[in-house]
Amino acid sequence: MKKILGLFVSICIIGCTTTTTKTEEKKVVVTDPEPVLQKIDSLSFFLNHYEKFFTTNFNISECPGAAIVIVKDSTVIYKKGFGVKEINTTDSVDVNTVFRIASLSKGVTSVLAGNLVDNNELRWKQNVKKSVNIFSLRDKAQAERLTVNHLLSHTSGLYKYTNSKLIHKGMSLQNIVANFKRNGVVAKEGTEYEYQNAVFSIVEKIMENNTRKSFEELLKERLFMPAGMKNASSSYTDIKKNSNVALPHKWNHYSKKYYLTDLHKNYYNVAAAGGINASISDMAEYLKVLLGNRPDIISKESLTEIFNPVICTSDKDTYVNLWDGVTDSYYAKGWRILDYRNRKVVYHGGNVNQYKTQLMIDPENKIGICVLFNGPNTFNGPVIPTFLNYYDFFTATKKS
């Protein structure tokens, strides 16, 4: 017990590199646990202290709004909105307020892919070129060899963020795919990890060609509706017409203040990679899916497959490699897999249009967390590693 306490007190919180516009002068506060003199309800104790940590740092950060949910087994044990949807108003964030979930969209896409595999409508080794004939590369032989697995694991062999400029220009996915014929490769497929958005989203076209339904329809029919994700959507039109939205905010380094910015259309043209919208209540139902409680949506076999490490990323300049307790990291299909204190945890973060998002599930302990912010802040990075450290410490009290 003393060893665990010593570990906990010595936690070193390191900021996540996804939050490039940070309020650097604001330090994250990690509250130490109170002395444990007798056996207690460790889960309640954990929740009380993690809420104290979250609330304290949210207030220090001055981030306009946030929402958090924690699911244990198949039960939502914590769900709450913080702050406001728009700065200088009293319009509070609630559990149904919609945020952009940014690159958490990649995991959603992989869950959808698992559903299609379960229904024999997609194969992990399905050939990209045969499914989307307008796709090619300067290296035509490599283009012929690429599979769905390469797209979802960022192992296509292209340079990182290939064709992101076309995404920002608002080009349609169809035209982005056609433009890949201009791109060369930097490695053979399956041998190198290079993070992608445009390449990842080619899977939309494969799904659409296989099912004769739009990617948006597939998300609604196969995931959002059956899971009960009532506010989830995948288009700019949907979020604009919603009256309960946490609007995006920028941080001004000179004035040291947040200010409202516009919702933009970037990444809705590659929805599979970064164009999904959801409330924290939606993410609660999604966490239940990820924890294996909805085999009607994705089978245990397919869930295992999307969490199965494809390529090691331990030598990459990736923020998760800096977390206390992480010894190795990998990318699976739409998910980062971390070797954390002798067990594997599943994680992804997101960053688009000033929204910052975090999601982690710990399959061994059957617990998951999702946090959504409507502005950049120093608090975003430590949210998940602190959660893991707190959970490990407080559950250990049950054994003492």
SULUR-V271140 format. One record per pair of residues at least 6 apart in sequence whose ideal C-beta (glycine too) atoms are under 8 Angstrom apart, sorted by the first residue. I is the first residue (numbers start at 1). J is the second residue. D is the distance in whole Angstrom. If there is no record, write none. Layout:
i;j;d
I;J;D
I;J;D
This chain:
i;j;d
1;396;7
1;397;8
1;400;5
4;392;7
4;393;6
4;396;5
5;33;8
5;393;7
7;389;8
7;393;8
8;32;8
8;33;7
8;389;6
8;390;8
8;392;8
8;393;4
9;32;6
11;30;6
11;324;6
11;385;8
11;386;7
11;389;5
12;324;5
13;28;5
13;30;6
13;324;8
13;381;8
13;382;4
13;385;7
13;386;6
14;319;8
14;322;5
14;323;7
14;324;8
14;381;7
14;382;7
14;385;8
15;22;7
15;28;8
15;319;8
15;378;6
15;380;8
15;381;4
15;382;7
16;319;5
16;349;6
16;380;6
16;381;3
16;382;8
17;317;8
17;318;8
17;319;4
17;381;8
18;319;7
18;349;5
18;350;7
18;351;4
18;356;7
18;380;7
18;381;8
19;351;7
19;356;6
19;376;5
19;377;7
19;378;7
19;380;5
19;381;6
20;351;8
20;376;7
21;250;7
21;251;5
21;253;8
21;354;8
21;376;4
22;251;7
22;376;6
22;377;7
22;378;5
23;61;7
23;62;7
23;251;6
23;256;7
23;376;8
23;377;6
23;378;6
24;378;7
25;256;8
26;60;6
26;61;6
26;62;8
26;377;8
26;378;5
26;379;8
27;60;8
27;378;7
28;57;6
28;60;8
28;378;6
28;379;6
28;382;5
28;386;8
29;53;7
29;56;5
29;57;6
29;60;7
30;53;7
30;382;8
30;386;6
31;49;7
31;52;5
31;53;5
31;56;7
33;49;6
33;393;6
33;394;7
34;49;8
36;45;8
36;397;5
36;400;7
39;397;7
39;398;7
39;400;7
40;397;7
42;394;5
42;395;5
42;397;5
42;398;4
43;72;7
43;77;7
43;394;8
43;395;8
45;394;5
45;397;7
46;390;6
46;391;6
46;394;4
46;395;7
47;70;7
47;77;7
47;78;6
49;390;6
49;394;7
50;70;8
50;386;8
50;387;6
50;390;5
50;391;8
51;78;7
51;80;8
53;386;6
53;390;7
54;68;6
54;82;8
54;383;8
55;82;7
57;379;5
57;382;8
58;66;6
58;82;5
58;83;7
58;379;6
60;379;7
61;377;4
61;378;6
61;379;4
62;258;7
62;377;8
63;83;7
63;249;8
63;258;7
63;373;6
63;374;7
63;375;5
63;376;8
63;377;4
63;379;7
64;83;5
64;84;6
64;85;8
64;86;7
64;87;5
64;246;8
64;249;5
64;258;6
64;374;6
64;375;5
65;81;7
65;82;7
65;83;4
65;84;5
65;85;6
65;93;4
65;97;7
65;246;5
65;373;7
65;374;5
65;375;7
66;81;7
66;82;4
66;83;6
66;93;7
66;371;7
66;372;6
66;373;5
66;374;7
67;80;7
67;81;5
67;82;7
67;93;6
67;95;7
67;97;6
67;99;7
67;246;8
67;279;7
67;280;4
67;371;7
67;372;5
68;78;7
68;79;7
68;80;6
68;82;7
68;280;7
68;369;7
68;370;7
68;371;5
68;372;8
69;76;6
69;78;7
69;79;5
69;80;8
69;95;8
69;280;5
69;281;8
69;283;6
69;284;4
69;287;7
69;369;7
69;370;5
70;76;7
70;77;5
70;78;4
70;79;8
70;367;7
70;368;7
70;369;5
71;77;7
71;284;6
71;287;4
71;288;6
71;291;6
71;367;7
71;368;5
71;369;8
72;366;7
72;367;5
73;291;7
73;293;8
73;366;5
73;367;8
74;288;6
74;291;7
74;293;4
76;284;5
79;95;5
79;280;6
79;281;7
79;284;6
80;95;7
80;280;8
81;92;6
81;93;4
81;94;5
81;95;6
81;97;6
81;280;7
82;93;6
83;92;7
83;93;6
84;90;7
84;91;6
84;92;6
84;93;6
85;91;5
85;92;7
85;93;6
85;97;6
85;244;8
85;245;6
85;246;5
85;247;6
85;374;7
86;247;5
86;260;6
87;249;6
87;258;5
87;259;7
87;260;6
93;246;6
93;374;8
94;244;7
95;279;7
95;280;5
95;281;5
96;230;8
96;231;6
96;244;6
96;279;5
96;281;6
97;244;5
97;245;7
97;246;5
97;279;6
97;280;7
98;231;5
98;233;8
98;239;6
98;242;5
98;244;6
98;245;5
98;246;7
98;277;5
98;278;7
98;279;5
99;245;8
99;246;5
99;277;7
99;278;7
99;279;7
99;280;8
99;355;6
99;357;7
99;372;4
99;373;8
99;374;6
100;239;7
100;248;8
100;263;8
100;274;8
100;275;8
100;276;8
100;277;6
100;352;6
100;353;6
100;355;4
100;357;8
101;108;8
101;276;5
101;277;7
101;278;5
101;283;7
101;350;6
101;355;8
101;357;5
101;372;7
102;267;8
102;274;5
102;350;3
102;351;5
102;352;4
102;353;8
102;355;5
102;356;8
102;357;5
103;197;8
103;273;7
103;274;5
103;348;6
103;349;7
103;350;4
103;351;7
103;352;7
103;357;7
104;276;7
104;348;6
104;349;8
104;350;5
104;357;5
104;359;5
104;370;8
105;234;8
105;271;7
105;272;6
105;273;6
105;274;5
105;275;6
105;276;4
105;350;7
106;152;8
106;200;6
106;272;7
106;273;6
106;274;8
106;334;4
106;335;8
106;348;7
107;290;8
107;306;8
107;334;5
107;335;5
107;348;5
107;359;7
108;219;7
108;223;7
108;276;6
108;286;7
108;334;8
109;152;8
109;200;8
109;203;6
109;204;8
109;272;4
109;273;7
109;334;6
110;152;6
110;306;4
110;333;5
110;334;3
110;335;7
111;223;6
111;289;6
111;290;7
111;297;7
111;298;5
111;303;8
111;306;7
111;334;8
112;207;7
112;218;6
112;219;6
112;222;6
112;223;6
113;122;6
113;124;8
113;148;7
113;152;7
113;203;7
113;207;7
113;306;7
113;333;7
113;334;8
114;298;4
114;299;7
114;302;3
114;303;6
114;305;7
114;306;5
115;222;5
115;223;7
115;297;6
115;298;5
115;302;7
116;122;4
116;207;6
116;210;7
116;211;7
116;218;8
116;222;8
117;123;7
117;124;7
117;302;5
117;305;8
118;298;7
118;299;5
118;301;8
118;302;5
121;207;8
121;210;5
121;211;6
122;148;7
122;206;7
122;207;7
122;210;6
123;148;7
124;147;7
124;148;6
124;149;5
124;305;7
124;333;8
125;147;5
125;148;7
125;149;6
126;147;6
126;148;5
126;206;7
127;144;8
127;145;8
127;146;7
127;147;6
128;135;6
128;143;8
128;146;4
128;147;6
128;148;7
128;150;8
128;151;7
128;202;6
128;206;7
129;135;6
129;136;7
129;143;6
129;144;5
129;146;7
131;205;7
131;206;4
131;209;6
131;210;7
132;177;6
132;202;6
132;205;5
132;206;6
132;209;7
134;174;7
134;177;6
134;178;5
135;143;7
135;177;5
135;178;8
135;180;6
135;181;8
135;202;6
135;205;8
136;143;5
136;180;6
136;181;4
137;143;4
137;158;8
137;180;6
137;181;7
137;183;6
137;184;7
137;185;6
138;181;7
138;182;7
138;183;6
138;184;5
138;185;8
139;184;7
139;185;5
142;157;6
142;185;5
142;188;7
142;189;6
143;180;8
145;189;6
146;156;6
146;189;6
148;203;6
148;206;6
149;155;8
149;310;7
149;333;7
150;156;5
150;157;8
150;189;5
150;190;6
151;196;8
151;199;6
151;200;6
151;202;6
151;203;5
152;200;7
152;203;6
152;306;8
152;333;4
152;334;6
153;193;8
153;310;4
153;311;6
153;331;6
153;332;7
153;333;6
154;193;5
154;194;6
154;195;5
154;196;5
154;199;8
154;200;7
154;311;8
154;331;6
155;189;6
155;190;5
155;191;7
155;192;7
155;193;6
155;194;8
155;310;6
155;311;5
155;331;8
156;185;8
156;189;6
156;194;8
156;196;7
156;199;5
157;185;4
157;186;7
157;187;5
157;188;6
157;189;5
157;190;8
157;191;7
157;192;6
157;194;8
158;183;6
158;184;8
158;185;6
158;186;7
158;194;6
158;196;7
158;199;6
159;183;8
159;185;8
159;186;5
159;194;6
160;194;4
160;195;5
160;196;7
161;195;7
161;196;7
161;197;7
161;198;8
162;180;8
162;183;6
162;194;8
162;196;6
162;198;6
162;199;6
163;176;6
163;179;6
163;180;7
163;183;7
163;198;4
163;199;7
164;197;6
164;198;6
166;175;8
166;176;5
166;179;6
166;198;7
167;176;7
167;197;6
167;198;6
167;266;7
167;267;6
167;269;6
167;270;6
168;266;6
170;265;6
170;266;8
170;269;6
171;179;8
171;269;7
172;269;6
173;201;6
173;204;6
173;205;7
173;269;6
173;270;6
174;205;7
176;198;5
176;201;8
176;269;7
176;270;7
177;202;6
177;205;6
180;198;8
180;199;8
180;202;8
186;192;7
186;194;7
187;194;8
190;311;8
192;311;8
193;311;5
193;312;8
193;313;5
193;316;6
193;331;6
196;273;8
197;267;7
197;270;6
197;273;4
197;274;6
198;270;6
198;273;7
200;270;8
200;272;6
200;273;5
200;334;8
201;270;4
201;271;7
201;272;4
201;273;5
203;272;6
204;215;4
204;270;8
204;271;7
204;272;5
207;215;6
207;218;6
208;214;6
208;215;6
208;218;8
211;218;6
213;221;7
215;234;7
215;271;6
215;272;7
216;234;5
216;235;6
216;271;7
219;232;8
219;234;5
219;276;8
222;297;7
223;229;7
223;232;8
223;286;8
223;289;8
223;297;6
224;230;8
224;232;5
224;233;8
224;282;8
226;294;8
226;296;7
226;297;6
227;285;5
227;286;6
227;288;7
227;289;6
227;294;6
227;297;6
228;285;5
229;278;6
229;282;4
229;285;5
229;286;6
230;281;7
230;282;7
231;242;7
231;244;8
231;277;8
231;278;6
231;279;4
231;281;7
231;282;5
232;276;7
232;277;7
232;278;4
232;279;8
232;282;5
233;239;7
233;242;8
233;276;7
233;277;5
233;278;8
234;268;8
234;271;4
234;275;6
234;276;5
234;277;7
235;268;6
235;271;7
235;275;7
236;263;7
236;265;5
236;268;4
236;275;8
238;277;6
239;245;6
239;263;6
239;277;5
240;263;7
242;277;8
244;279;8
245;263;8
246;372;7
246;374;4
247;260;6
247;261;8
247;263;7
247;374;6
248;260;8
248;261;5
248;262;7
248;263;6
248;353;5
248;354;4
248;355;6
248;374;6
248;375;7
249;258;4
249;259;6
249;260;6
249;261;6
249;354;6
249;374;6
249;375;4
250;258;7
250;259;6
250;261;5
250;354;6
250;375;7
250;376;8
251;257;8
251;258;6
251;375;7
251;376;5
251;377;7
252;258;7
252;259;6
258;375;6
261;353;8
261;354;6
263;353;7
264;353;6
266;352;7
266;353;7
267;273;7
267;274;4
267;275;5
267;352;5
267;353;8
268;275;4
269;275;7
274;350;7
274;352;5
278;286;7
280;370;7
280;372;6
283;359;7
283;370;4
283;372;7
284;370;8
286;370;8
287;359;8
287;361;7
287;368;4
287;369;8
287;370;6
288;294;6
289;297;5
289;298;6
290;303;7
290;346;7
290;361;5
290;368;6
291;361;6
291;363;7
291;366;6
291;367;8
291;368;6
292;300;6
292;303;6
292;363;8
305;333;7
306;332;6
306;333;4
306;334;6
306;335;6
307;332;5
307;333;8
307;335;6
307;337;6
307;344;8
307;346;5
307;363;7
308;332;6
308;333;8
309;330;3
309;331;7
309;332;5
309;337;5
310;330;7
310;331;6
310;332;6
310;333;7
311;330;6
311;331;6
312;328;7
312;329;7
312;330;5
313;321;8
313;329;5
313;330;6
313;331;5
313;336;7
314;321;6
314;328;5
314;329;5
314;330;8
316;329;8
318;329;6
318;336;8
319;349;8
319;381;7
320;326;6
320;329;5
320;336;6
320;338;6
320;347;7
321;329;6
323;338;7
323;340;8
323;384;8
323;385;4
323;388;8
324;385;6
324;389;7
325;340;5
325;341;5
325;385;7
325;388;7
325;389;7
326;338;5
326;339;7
326;340;5
327;339;5
327;340;8
328;338;8
328;339;4
329;336;6
329;337;7
329;338;5
329;339;7
330;336;7
330;337;4
330;338;8
331;337;7
332;346;8
334;348;7
335;346;5
335;347;7
335;348;6
336;346;7
336;347;5
336;348;6
337;344;6
337;345;8
337;346;6
337;347;8
338;344;7
338;345;5
338;346;8
338;347;6
340;388;6
341;388;8
341;392;7
343;362;7
343;364;5
344;363;7
344;364;8
345;360;6
345;361;7
345;362;5
345;363;8
345;388;7
346;360;7
346;361;5
346;362;8
346;363;7
347;358;8
347;359;7
347;360;5
347;361;8
347;384;7
348;358;8
348;359;6
349;356;8
349;357;6
349;358;5
349;359;8
349;384;8
350;356;7
350;357;4
350;358;8
351;357;8
354;374;7
354;375;6
354;376;6
355;372;7
355;373;7
355;374;6
356;372;8
356;373;4
356;375;7
356;376;6
356;377;7
356;380;4
357;370;8
357;371;7
357;372;5
357;373;7
358;369;8
358;370;7
358;371;5
358;380;7
358;383;5
358;384;5
359;368;7
359;369;7
359;370;4
359;371;8
360;368;7
360;369;6
360;384;5
360;387;7
360;388;7
361;367;7
361;368;4
361;369;8
362;368;7
362;388;7
362;391;7
365;391;7
365;395;7
367;391;7
369;384;7
369;387;5
371;380;8
371;383;5
371;384;8
373;379;8
373;380;6
